[in-house]
Amino acid sequence: MRSHSSFAEISRQLTDGSLTCVQVVEHYLQNIRAKNSELNALLSVYDEEALERAALVDGKLQAGSAGKLAGMVVSIKDVLCYQDHPLQCGSEILNGFESQFNATAVQRLLDEDAIIIGRNNCDEFAMGSSNENSAFGPVRNADNPNRVPGGSSGGSAVAVQADMCAVSLGTDTGGSVRQPASFCGILGLKPTYSRISRHGLAAYASTFDTIGVFAHHVADMALVMEVIAGEDANDSTVSRQVVPAYSQQLEVSSKKKIAYIKETIDNDALNGDVKEAFLSKIEALKADGHTVEEVSFPLMEYALPTYYILTTAEASSNLSRYDGVRFGHRSTEAKNLEEMYKKSRAEGFGEEVLKRILLGTAVLSASYHDAYYLKAQKVRRMIQSALNELLENYDFVAMPTAPTTAFELGAKTENSMEMYLADLFTVQASVAGVPAISVPVGRDQDGMSIGLQLITKAFDEAKLLAFSNYLLEN
């Protein structure tokens, strides 16, 4: 099989007998063996297990009983539960821990005969914009190993980028699927909050966390969404809306009305090459008959601080369960119970996680709760209302996915504010809970990829996927 084959191509070959699932898995394992030691995208490779499962799926294909994802090889971010397999969230605090059940999204993949090939490296507890915060070392961009892949789902992005799997699952709290997709030149979808069950996802910020999908082909992404989305008795926050047949709705039948935000184009943080590629695509859309208009969104400047106040507060609460008592790392230096709590957490968590826990604890304290946390909740509602109002008049809001292309390893690790600015254009959709996708639209002068982000109304993923497919084809 060729590199970056679409699932439709693989399925055709499986059907006509020119390819087997075992051969498909062997193709990806060969790439993992050749590339992963340098790129560090996969923390665990389930080689023997994947080959055994492939043989079983081959049998199902011959018997005519295979699921709709038979032959699709998937990797999963190290925050998703996969029963009897390691789960560490990129952290030392969960050393030795194995999942006791499958996340709903993972179970649904398995039910349709997808093959899980490994566990992806990520920023610790999904906190980061470069994938340099993992306890297991940084992930490297396959286009240039001296550059970051983006974060926090950098390992998932690179696994797809480097043809180590066909599709990967990541998570997007403030851009952690879209920004790595932009840096790695692939597609990255953040669905509507609540479209996919969070059961079995290790929580960072519960009102933001969303399982997302990386792929090279929109049709592959659409098919995975059909399988993993939908209601779940194990998650009371998941939507009960019917899941459309996304893969059957990938045609664009009319011209669209698109807004792009003035405050993103005029932003001093926006790289010149990214700006040029974005505006070039805007002009191409206009030339093709779409209505594309510049709009102002004054609340844009408040999206990033609102995001960090609220997510750190939720992280402070969610990560309190990692205390050295029930599972994971326990300090051997403690002399009493209080010391065990303190030392276990200080030793097990990395610097960025500790920083966000402390910040979140501060904004939830009696002294700052009203001034920061409650005010941020009000601003969140204002941003959501303003974006929804904009989307009543436009099919999509377009903006650069990230203000820059992939930067060099270590370039921003000493300056937290510079690192946080990597999320500048992605947090808006996360704060509002609406779906967004990053589509590759060009390269900078160093050959690093540039992504265009599209945002649309809640639960309009079908429209988003169809237009993304159109962008790739035009």
C-alpha positions, 0 to 999 in steps of 0.5 A: 500500500502507498503512504497516506492511503485513504481508508476508501483505498485500503477498503477497496484493496481489502475487498478485492483481495490485493491487501490484507489487514495484517499487511496494512498493520505491517506497513504502519509498524515498519514506519514506526520502527523507522521513525518513532525513535527520533520523533517520539510520537508513540509511547507504547506500540501494540505490535503483536496485539495489533497483528493478532487483531488484524488477523481476526479482522481479516477473518471477519472480512472473509466471512462478511461480518466485519465492521465499517472501520475494518482495516483502519489503523488508529493511535490514541492520545495518552489520556484515553482509557484502553483497557489493560493498557498503560495510561499515564497522561504524559506524567510521572504521577501515573507511573505503572497505572493501567486502564481498567475499562475502555473509553467510550470513543475507544470502545466504539472504534473497537466495535467497528473493527478498527485496530489500535496500534499504540499510545501517543505521547502528549503534553502532561495532562494535555497542558501545553502548546508544543508537546515539550511538557511530557515526562517522556520527552518532547515530540518532534515534527516529522517535517523538521525534527528540530521543530515542535509539532504543537500541543498538547496532542503533538504525538497524535498529530505526528503519528498521522503526519509520519504515516504511523497510522491512518487516523489518531484521536487527540483531545482539544481543550483550547486548540490541542487538536487544531494547532498541532494539525496546523503545525504538521500539515494535516486535518484536525477536527474539534467537534462541538462540546458534548458531541463525543462522550468524555467517558474514559477521558482523563479530565483537564478542564471538564467544560472544555475537554473535547475528543478530536480527530486527526487525519489526512483525508476528510472522508476518513475523519467523517467516518470516524466521527459517525462511529464515535459520536453520539449519546452515552449512558456513561456521560451525563453531559453528552448530547443526545442529538442524532449523529448524521451520516457525515461520510455521505454528506461531503459535497458542497452544493452552494456558495457560502458566506464566510466572515474573517475577523479583523482582530486576527489579521491585524494582530502583532503576533501574526507571522507574515507568511501565515498572514499571506497564505491566509489572505491568499486563500480568502481571495481564492474563495472570493474568486470562486464566488463565495461571499467573504467579508471582514468583520470585527470581534472586539471580544477576541482579546478576552478569549485567551485570559478567559480560557486560562482562568477557567481551565486552570480552575477546573484543572485544580479541581480535577487533578486533586484526585492524583494524591498518591493514595489510590494509584500512581506515584507515591513518595517514598520520602514522606514521614506522615500523611500530609507529607505523602500528599505534598511530596507525591504531587510535587514529585509526580507533576511537572512544572507546567501542571504545578503552575496551572494547579496553583493558578487555578487554586488561586482564582478559586480562593475566597479572595479572588473567586468573584474578581476572576473566576465569576467574571471569566464565566460572564465573559465566556457567556458574552463571547459565546453569545457574540460568536453565535450571533455572528454565525447566524449571519455567516456559514463559517468564521475563518481565521489562521489556526495559529499565529505562527508555523512550528517553532524550534524546540526550546524557543518558547519554554522560558516564556510562558506568555509566548507559549500561551499565545500559540493558542491565540486563535483557537481558544475562541471556539473552545470558550464558545463550545462550537466545532472548528477544524484546521485545514492545511493551506500552504507552507512558509519559506522554511517549508513548515505547514500553515493551517486555516481554521474554520468555525461553524454553529454547534452540531454543524460538523457535517457542513464543516467537514464538507467545506473542508473537503472542498478546500482541500480539492480547490 
